Amino acid sequence: MNVSLDYLVGNSDLLLEKNVLNKIMDIQKLGTEDKAHVFAMLDAFLQSHKAKKVFAS
């Protein structure tokens, strides 16, 4: 089942997979420093992924 985070708060129709929403909720429970580590890893991965797409085209 897909769940919209924004839909839950009434802002959009963006759909999130349930497992993605669960991970977001878990991240929200982390302390500030742990969140920073998670976001740094995620940012690095996404930047790398975007660069690979650019160079592949």
C-alpha positions, -999 to 999 in steps of 0.1 A, spaced: 0 0 0 12 35 -8 8 63 16 11 100 9 29 119 36 16 152 24 -18 136 19 -18 127 56 -13 163 64 -35 175 35 -8 192 13 -4 170 -18 -11 138 -36 26 126 -35 26 89 -28 52 72 -7 57 35 -4 49 22 30 85 10 36 98 45 27 74 61 51 84 37 79 121 46 73 113 83 75 94 78 107 124 59 121 148 86 111 126 112 129 131 93 161 169 96 159 190 121 178 203 152 160 238 138 154 225 105 141 201 123 118 230 143 105 249 111 97 219 96 79 213 127 58 250 130 49 251 94 37 218 99 18 230 132 3 262 115 -9 244 86 -24 218 108 -42 245 131 -55 265 101 -69 233 86 -84 225 119 -101 260 122 -115 259 87 -129 227 95 -147 242 127 -162 273 109 -174 254 80 -188 233 102 -211 
